[in-house]
Amino acid sequence: MEFHDILGTTGVGFIVVMYVMLQTERIDPKRMAFSIFNAVGSILILISLAYEFNFSAVLIEGVWLIVSVYGLWRAWRKHHAAG
């Protein structure tokens, strides 16, 4: 297994763990950690895809990253508004 494969697999692990935690109600999707792990997972997968390009995979991970960054922004804004 090459280094980019390890990065991609780690990214998949982050996303899958967050999804399992969400489905088992062990994490609140409004928490910053949820979006951080999803965003980092997507970034790691996108890095691995730079070595072995697959358009549909890049597309879904790009969307996943955008949605995760939006969730992070909302959580950050809510945290700072609460003071």
For each residue, the residues with C-beta under 8 A, 3 or more apart:
1: 5 6 9
2: 5 6 51
3: 6 7
4: 7 8 47 48 50 51 52
5: 1 2 8 9 48
6: 1 2 3 9 10
7: 3 4 10 11 44 45 47 48
8: 4 5 11 12 44 45 47 48 49
9: 1 5 6 12 13 48
10: 6 7 13 14 41 44
11: 7 8 14 15 40 41 42 43 44 45 47 48
12: 8 9 15 16 41 45
13: 9 10 16 17 41
14: 10 11 17 18 37 38 40 41 44
15: 11 12 18 19 37 38 41 42 45 64
16: 12 13 19 20
17: 13 14 20 21 37
18: 14 15 21 22 27 34 37 38 41
19: 15 16 22 23
20: 16 17 23 24
21: 17 18 24 26 27 34
22: 18 19 25 26 27 29 34
23: 19 20
24: 20 21
25: 22
26: 21 22
27: 18 21 22 31 33 34
28: 31 34
29: 22 34 71
30: 34 71 74 75 78
31: 27 28 34 35 75
32: 35 36 72 75 76 79
33: 27 36 37
34: 18 21 22 27 28 29 30 31 37 38 71
35: 31 32 38 39 68 69 71 72 75
36: 32 33 39 40 68 72
37: 14 15 17 18 33 34 40 41
38: 14 15 18 34 35 41 42 64 67 68 71
39: 35 36 42 43 65 68 69 72
40: 11 14 36 37 43 44
41: 10 11 12 13 14 15 18 37 38 44 45 64
42: 11 15 38 39 45 46 61 62 64 65 68
43: 11 39 40 46 47 65
44: 7 8 10 11 14 40 41 47 48
45: 7 8 11 12 15 41 42 48 49 57 61
46: 42 43 49 50 58 61 62 65
47: 4 7 8 11 43 44 50 51
48: 4 5 7 8 9 11 44 45 51 52
49: 8 45 46 52 53 54 57 58 61
50: 4 46 47 53
51: 2 4 47 48
52: 4 48 49
53: 49 50 58
54: 49 57 58
55: 58 59
56: 59 60
57: 45 49 54 60 61
58: 46 49 53 54 55 61 62
59: 55 56 62 63
60: 56 57 63 64
61: 42 45 46 49 57 58 64 65
62: 42 46 58 59 65 66
63: 59 60 66 67
64: 15 38 41 42 60 61 67 68
65: 39 42 43 46 61 62 68 69
66: 62 63 69 70
67: 38 63 64 70 71
68: 35 36 38 39 42 64 65 71 72
69: 35 39 65 66 72 73
70: 66 67 73 74
71: 29 30 34 35 38 67 68 74 75
72: 32 35 36 39 68 69 75 76
73: 69 70 76 77
74: 30 70 71 77 78
75: 30 31 32 35 71 72 78 79
76: 32 72 73 79 80
77: 73 74 80 81
78: 30 74 75 81 82
79: 32 75 76 82
80: 76 77 83
81: 77 78
82: 78 79
83: 80
